[in-house]
Amino acid sequence: MVSGQILDGRSPDDCFITVNVGGFKQRMERGVLKRFPHTRLARLLCCSSPEAILELCDDFVAAEMEYYFDRNPLFFCYVLNFYLTGKMHLVDGLCVLSFRQEIEYWGIKDGHLDLCCCHKFHELLEQNEDLGWDQGSVELHSTGSSMEEMSDVDSFDGAWCADVRRNVWLRLENPSSSASAKAMAIMSLSVVLVSVVAMCVHSMPEFRQADHNDREVEHPGLAFLENLCVLLFSAEFLLRLAVAPSASKFLCSPLNVIDLMSITPFYATLAWDLGPASEDDNTELEKVGKVMQILKLMRLFRILKLARHSAGLRSLGATLRHSGREVGLLALFLFVGISMFSALMYFVEKESLESELQTIPAGWWWATISMTTVGYGDTFPVTLPGKLIATLCILSGLLIVALPITNIFNKFSNFYQKQKKMDGYSNQ
């Protein structure tokens, strides 16, 4: 059976179809629908069986050739206007996500939006994407968010030692649940601060010591604080892992990964120092020793543990996570500007013996610190054309950096306000 025979028993060229959308009936001509062959109504013309028709509409009456759609009849008026004019317009008072679902249902593309509504449509979509930051932010500090942890409480039902694990979990993850939970949070934060301060003090010459082989060793007092902090970190991590509703989900949490990375270097260096090979002295072992120094440097990850107790740091992480496009534009703008100004500076400064900008790579360094307004002053132009180019480079850097930073700052402000509200709800 051909499509014309289904739609009309007389002539396909004179065919009209009757569309009933939520009680609103409209008789439409085939030629109008054929102008947009990828839309839902136009695809009805290609149906060769009743089953194929029912895949595109909710019901139809073959005798009257009436096709029924259980959709919004008010929105269908805009669809009719689209078929007549070829342009789609936003519906006043309709959520942008609902609008998008409706046009997708009828097979209308975003590109069919008229110019008067296209910019507003994408702007509203971006605003709704920003409103969806909560889920991404919760994932960023999944075990640190009280709202999510409260939803995980039900996961203990039927598990071993459910009541005990639930109580310990709430005290570790939700500081507002009780006075003891708040005290544990304060103690955890204090240990992090002590560890960070000890790491900074260790770099001071007054606290450096050497053994009989003139090799640097840690100060006994600082070593004791280091060991104590790591033991507390390890005990806290293992306890939270033991009582977590889901061990796999716990280990996949970004903040828990940070916790693990902050304590792993300590045990790696401890195993190396206690090993028999550590007493030997040769070039290969010195190289391994440098690797151990790098592992010790990973103690810096402990600073990130503050994110568990800081709404600002969590908001910063969510901002960076949702600002990939802005950060990419910033990097692109800087790359183009640095490449251009470094080449210009090279060509105007290469003849001057007093200038240090004798190569384009040297110009890259100068352009980088100039466009980012750092201005170390270690490298600078000496010719008049070079100083003019430097002025343009600095002014361009101010504009290039300022443009994407504004959007990033606005996102951070919104995220921070919402994070404070979430924390306020969890404290109620």
C-alpha positions in Angstrom: 0.0 0.0 0.0 1.5 3.4 -1.0 1.4 6.5 1.2 -1.1 8.3 -1.0 -3.5 5.4 -0.6 -3.3 5.6 3.2 -3.7 9.4 3.4 -6.3 9.7 0.8 -8.2 7.4 -1.4 -8.5 9.9 -4.2 -5.5 11.7 -5.5 -2.2 12.2 -3.6 -1.7 15.6 -5.2 -5.0 16.9 -3.7 -4.5 15.3 -0.3 -5.2 17.1 2.9 -4.6 15.6 6.4 -6.5 16.5 9.5 -4.3 17.0 12.6 -5.9 16.9 16.0 -3.5 18.1 18.8 -5.1 17.9 22.2 -8.6 18.8 20.8 -7.4 21.5 18.4 -8.1 20.4 14.8 -6.3 21.8 11.8 -6.6 20.7 8.1 -3.1 20.8 6.5 -2.1 20.4 2.8 0.5 17.9 1.8 2.5 20.4 -0.2 3.1 22.6 2.9 4.3 19.6 4.9 6.7 18.5 2.1 8.6 21.7 2.5 10.1 20.3 5.7 10.5 16.5 5.0 12.3 15.7 8.2 9.5 17.0 10.5 7.1 14.5 12.2 4.0 15.6 10.1 5.9 15.3 6.9 7.1 11.8 7.7 3.4 10.8 8.0 3.2 11.2 4.3 5.8 8.4 3.8 4.0 5.9 6.0 3.0 2.7 4.2 1.0 1.0 6.9 -1.2 1.8 9.9 1.6 0.5 12.2 4.1 3.0 10.8 1.5 5.8 11.3 1.0 4.9 15.0 4.8 5.2 15.5 4.5 8.9 14.7 1.2 9.8 16.3 -0.9 8.7 19.3 -4.0 7.6 17.3 -5.7 8.0 14.0 -9.1 7.4 12.4 -8.6 5.9 9.0 -12.2 6.7 7.9 -11.8 10.4 8.5 -8.0 10.5 8.0 -7.6 12.3 11.3 -4.3 12.0 13.2 -4.4 12.6 16.9 -1.4 13.9 19.0 -1.5 14.1 22.8 0.5 17.3 22.9 0.2 21.0 23.9 -2.4 22.6 21.6 -1.2 26.1 22.3 2.3 25.2 21.2 1.0 23.6 18.0 -0.1 27.1 16.9 3.6 28.0 16.7 4.3 24.8 14.8 1.6 25.8 12.3 3.3 29.2 11.9 6.6 27.4 11.3 5.1 25.4 8.4 3.7 28.6 6.8 6.7 30.9 7.4 9.7 28.5 7.7 10.7 30.2 11.0 10.1 29.1 14.6 9.7 31.6 17.5 10.0 31.1 21.2 6.8 30.6 23.2 6.2 33.2 25.9 5.9 31.7 29.4 7.2 28.2 28.3 10.3 26.8 29.9 13.2 26.7 27.5 13.7 23.0 28.2 10.1 22.2 27.5 10.2 24.3 24.4 13.2 22.3 23.2 11.5 19.0 23.9 8.4 20.2 22.0 10.4 21.2 18.9 12.4 18.0 19.0 9.1 16.0 19.1 7.8 17.8 16.0 11.1 17.3 14.3 12.0 21.0 14.2 15.7 21.9 14.5 17.3 24.7 16.6 18.5 26.2 13.3 14.9 27.0 12.3 14.6 29.6 15.1 14.3 33.1 13.8 17.1 35.6 14.4 14.9 37.5 16.9 14.7 34.4 19.2 17.9 32.5 18.4 20.1 34.5 20.8 17.6 34.5 23.6 17.1 30.7 23.2 20.8 29.9 23.6 21.1 32.4 26.4 18.3 30.7 28.3 19.9 27.3 27.6 23.2 28.4 29.2 21.3 29.7 32.2 19.6 26.3 32.7 23.0 24.6 32.3 24.3 26.7 35.0 21.4 25.8 37.2 22.4 22.2 36.8 25.8 22.8 38.4 24.5 21.3 41.7 24.9 17.7 40.5 28.4 18.3 39.2 29.4 20.1 42.3 28.0 17.3 44.5 30.0 14.8 42.4 33.1 17.0 42.9 32.9 16.5 46.6 30.6 13.5 46.6 31.3 12.2 50.1 31.6 15.8 51.4 28.2 16.9 50.5 25.6 16.6 53.3 22.7 16.4 50.9 24.1 13.4 49.0 25.2 11.7 52.1 21.8 12.0 53.7 20.4 10.3 50.6 22.9 7.5 51.0 21.7 6.8 54.5 19.0 4.4 53.2 21.8 2.4 51.5 22.7 0.9 54.9 19.4 -1.0 55.2 20.1 -4.7 55.2 23.9 -4.3 55.4 26.1 -5.6 58.2 26.2 -3.4 61.3 23.8 -1.1 59.6 23.0 1.1 62.6 26.6 1.5 63.8 27.9 2.3 60.3 25.1 4.8 59.6 25.8 6.6 62.9 29.6 6.8 62.2 29.0 7.8 58.6 26.8 10.7 59.5 29.3 11.9 62.1 32.1 11.8 59.6 30.3 13.2 56.6 27.7 15.6 58.0 29.2 18.0 60.6 25.8 19.5 61.2 24.2 16.2 62.3 25.4 16.5 65.9 27.8 18.2 68.3 30.2 15.3 68.1 30.2 15.4 64.3 31.1 19.1 64.4 33.9 18.4 66.8 35.3 15.6 64.5 35.1 18.0 61.6 37.0 20.7 63.5 39.6 18.1 64.6 40.1 16.9 61.0 40.5 20.5 59.8 43.0 21.2 62.5 45.1 18.2 61.6 45.2 19.4 57.9 46.3 22.9 59.0 49.0 21.5 61.3 50.3 19.2 58.5 50.4 22.1 56.1 52.2 24.4 58.6 54.7 21.7 59.4 55.5 21.1 55.8 56.1 24.9 55.3 58.3 25.1 58.4 60.4 22.1 57.3 61.7 24.3 54.4 63.2 26.9 56.8 67.0 26.7 57.3 66.6 26.8 61.1 64.9 23.4 61.0 67.2 21.6 58.6 69.5 18.9 59.9 72.0 16.5 58.4 73.2 13.0 59.4 76.9 11.8 59.6 76.9 11.4 55.8 75.9 15.0 55.4 72.6 13.9 54.0 69.6 16.0 54.9 67.2 14.5 57.4 64.0 15.7 58.9 63.8 17.6 62.2 62.7 15.1 65.0 59.9 17.4 66.1 58.6 18.0 62.6 59.0 14.3 61.8 56.8 13.4 64.8 54.1 15.8 63.7 54.3 14.4 60.2 53.9 10.9 61.4 51.1 11.8 63.7 49.2 13.7 61.0 49.6 10.9 58.5 48.4 8.3 61.0 45.3 10.4 61.7 44.7 10.9 58.0 45.1 7.1 57.4 42.8 6.2 60.3 40.1 8.6 59.1 40.4 7.4 55.5 40.2 3.7 56.5 37.3 4.4 58.9 35.3 6.2 56.3 36.0 3.5 53.8 34.9 0.8 56.2 31.6 2.5 57.0 30.9 3.8 53.5 27.6 2.7 51.9 29.4 1.9 48.7 33.2 1.3 48.7 33.5 1.7 44.9 31.6 4.9 44.9 33.7 6.1 47.9 37.0 5.3 46.1 35.8 7.1 42.9 35.1 10.3 44.7 37.5 13.1 43.7 38.1 14.3 47.3 38.7 10.8 48.5 41.2 10.3 45.7 42.9 13.4 46.9 42.9 12.0 50.5 44.5 8.8 49.2 47.2 10.6 47.2 48.0 12.7 50.2 48.9 9.7 52.4 50.4 7.3 49.8 53.7 9.2 49.4 54.4 8.9 53.1 54.2 5.1 53.1 56.1 4.9 49.8 59.0 6.9 51.2 58.8 5.0 54.5 59.1 1.7 52.7 62.1 3.0 50.8 63.9 4.4 53.9 63.4 1.1 55.8 64.4 -1.0 52.9 67.9 -2.6 52.7 68.7 -0.9 49.4 68.5 2.6 51.1 71.8 2.0 52.9 73.7 1.6 49.6 75.2 4.6 47.8 75.3 4.6 44.0 74.0 6.6 41.1 71.0 4.4 40.5 69.8 4.7 44.1 70.3 8.5 44.0 68.0 8.6 41.0 65.4 6.6 42.9 66.0 8.9 45.9 65.0 11.9 43.6 61.8 10.0 42.8 61.1 9.7 46.5 61.6 13.5 46.9 59.0 14.0 44.2 56.7 11.7 46.1 57.3 13.8 49.3 56.3 16.8 47.3 52.9 15.2 46.7 52.2 16.1 50.3 50.9 19.3 48.8 47.7 17.4 48.1 46.9 17.8 51.7 46.1 21.4 51.1 43.3 20.3 48.8 41.8 18.4 51.8 40.6 21.8 52.9 38.0 21.6 50.2 36.0 19.2 52.3 35.4 22.0 54.8 35.3 25.0 52.5 32.3 26.0 50.4 34.6 28.4 48.5 37.1 25.8 47.4 34.3 23.5 46.3 32.7 26.3 44.3 36.1 27.0 42.7 36.4 23.4 41.7 32.8 23.4 40.2 33.6 26.7 38.4 36.7 25.3 36.7 34.8 22.2 35.9 32.0 24.1 34.2 34.2 26.8 32.6 36.1 24.6 30.1 35.0 26.7 27.2 36.0 30.0 28.8 39.4 28.6 29.9 40.0 27.2 26.4 39.2 30.6 24.9 41.5 32.3 27.3 44.3 29.9 26.4 43.6 30.4 22.7 43.6 34.2 22.9 46.9 34.2 24.9 48.5 31.8 22.5 47.7 33.9 19.5 48.7 37.1 21.2 52.0 35.7 22.5 52.9 34.2 19.2 52.2 37.5 17.3 53.9 39.9 19.7 57.0 37.7 20.2 57.6 37.6 16.5 57.1 41.3 16.1 59.4 42.0 19.0 62.1 39.7 17.5 62.1 41.6 14.2 62.5 45.0 15.8 65.0 44.0 18.5 67.3 41.6 16.8 69.6 44.4 15.4 70.1 45.8 18.9 73.1 44.3 20.7 71.8 45.5 24.1 68.5 43.7 23.8 68.0 40.2 25.2 65.1 39.5 22.8 67.4 38.0 20.1 65.2 35.0 19.4 61.5 34.3 19.1 61.5 31.8 22.1 62.9 34.6 24.2 60.1 36.7 22.9 57.6 34.1 24.0 58.7 34.4 27.6 58.6 38.2 27.4 55.2 38.2 25.8 53.8 35.7 28.3 54.8 37.8 31.4 53.6 41.0 29.6 50.2 39.8 28.4 49.4 38.2 31.8 50.4 41.5 33.5 53.0 39.7 35.6 55.8 42.0 34.5 58.9 40.5 36.0 61.1 43.0 34.2 63.9 40.5 33.6 63.5 40.9 29.9 62.5 44.1 28.2 62.8 45.9 24.9 65.3 48.7 24.4 64.4 50.2 21.0 61.6 52.7 20.5 59.6 50.4 18.1 60.0 47.6 20.7 58.6 49.8 23.5 55.6 50.7 21.3 55.0 47.0 20.6 55.3 46.3 24.3 52.7 48.9 25.0 50.3 47.3 22.6 51.1 43.9 24.0 50.3 45.0 27.6 47.0 46.7 26.6 46.0 43.6 24.5 46.8 41.3 27.4 44.5 43.3 29.7 41.6 43.0 27.2 42.3 39.3 26.4 42.5 38.3 30.0 39.5 40.4 31.1 37.0 39.1 28.6 36.8 35.4 29.6 37.5 36.1 33.3 34.3 38.0 33.6 32.2 34.9 32.7 34.3 32.7 35.0 33.9 35.1 37.9 30.1 35.2 37.3 29.9 31.5 37.4 32.0 31.3 40.6 29.7 33.9 42.2 26.6 31.9 41.3 28.1 28.6 42.4 29.3 30.0 45.7 25.8 31.4 46.5 24.1 28.1 45.7 26.7 26.1 47.6 26.1 28.3 50.7 22.4 27.7 50.3 23.0 23.9 50.1 25.1 24.1 53.3 22.4 26.2 54.9 19.7 23.6 54.0 21.9 20.8 55.4 22.3 22.7 58.7 18.6 23.0 59.2 
